[in-house]
Amino acid sequence: MSSALANRSDADQYLAQRIAVRDGVDVETLAALPAHELDRLLPGGRATFQHRAEVASGLLARRGIDPTSPAYQAADQAARDILARVDRLGSDHAA
């Protein structure tokens, strides 16, 4: 993660990354913007980020998924392992 982005709050990082992906712009440029500008560029994004745990819990409950079940825990760990490998591969190719 870039130093400018790493120095921002988790919510600001989320907003900058979402905007960068959506608009195809450099995340470094967005990381330099003040928080109110990120909020303007992605209305409702901060609220979404702040309530992500409740939204995720609601979605799981609606689908009848028990996040405490062994099957869910195994799938969650497998997904985390894959994402960690992707992160490592990405950092190996950074110039």
C-alpha positions in Angstrom: 0.0 0.0 0.0 1.3 3.5 -0.8 2.5 5.7 2.0 -0.1 8.4 1.3 -2.9 5.8 1.4 -1.5 4.0 4.4 -1.6 7.2 6.4 -5.4 7.6 5.9 -8.2 6.2 8.0 -9.6 2.8 7.1 -12.7 4.6 5.8 -10.7 7.0 3.6 -8.7 4.1 2.3 -11.9 2.2 1.4 -13.3 5.3 -0.3 -10.1 6.0 -2.3 -9.8 2.4 -3.4 -13.4 2.2 -4.5 -13.3 5.4 -6.4 -10.0 4.4 -8.1 -11.5 1.2 -9.3 -14.8 2.7 -10.4 -13.2 5.6 -12.2 -9.9 4.1 -13.3 -7.8 6.8 -11.6 -4.6 6.6 -9.6 -5.3 5.8 -6.0 -2.3 8.0 -5.0 -4.0 11.0 -6.4 -7.2 10.2 -4.5 -5.3 9.5 -1.3 -4.1 13.1 -1.3 -7.7 14.5 -1.4 -9.4 15.7 1.8 -12.0 13.4 3.4 -14.9 15.6 2.4 -13.8 15.4 -1.3 -13.8 11.6 -1.1 -17.3 11.7 0.4 -18.4 14.0 -2.5 -17.0 11.6 -5.1 -18.6 8.5 -3.5 -21.8 9.6 -1.7 -22.9 7.1 0.9 -19.6 5.3 0.7 -18.4 6.2 4.2 -21.8 5.0 5.7 -21.5 1.8 3.8 -18.0 1.2 5.1 -19.0 2.0 8.7 -22.0 -0.4 8.6 -20.3 -3.2 6.7 -20.4 -5.7 9.6 -24.1 -5.2 10.1 -24.8 -5.5 6.3 -22.7 -8.7 6.1 -24.4 -10.2 9.1 -27.8 -9.4 7.6 -27.0 -10.9 4.3 -25.7 -14.1 5.9 -28.8 -14.4 8.1 -31.1 -13.9 5.1 -29.3 -16.6 3.2 -29.4 -19.0 6.2 -25.7 -19.1 6.5 -24.2 -19.7 10.0 -20.8 -18.0 10.2 -19.9 -20.1 13.3 -20.3 -23.4 11.4 -17.2 -25.4 10.7 -17.9 -25.4 6.9 -18.2 -21.6 6.9 -15.1 -21.2 8.9 -13.1 -23.5 6.6 -14.3 -21.6 3.5 -13.5 -18.3 5.1 -10.0 -19.4 6.0 -9.5 -20.8 2.4 -10.6 -17.5 0.9 -8.3 -15.5 3.3 -5.4 -17.8 2.3 -6.0 -17.2 -1.4 -6.2 -13.5 -0.9 -2.9 -13.5 1.1 -1.3 -15.4 -1.8 -2.6 -12.9 -4.3 -1.2 -10.1 -2.2 2.2 -11.8 -2.0 2.3 -12.4 -5.7 1.3 -8.7 -6.3 4.1 -7.5 -4.0 6.7 -9.7 -5.8 6.0 -7.9 -9.0 6.0 -4.3 -7.7 8.6 -2.2 -9.3 
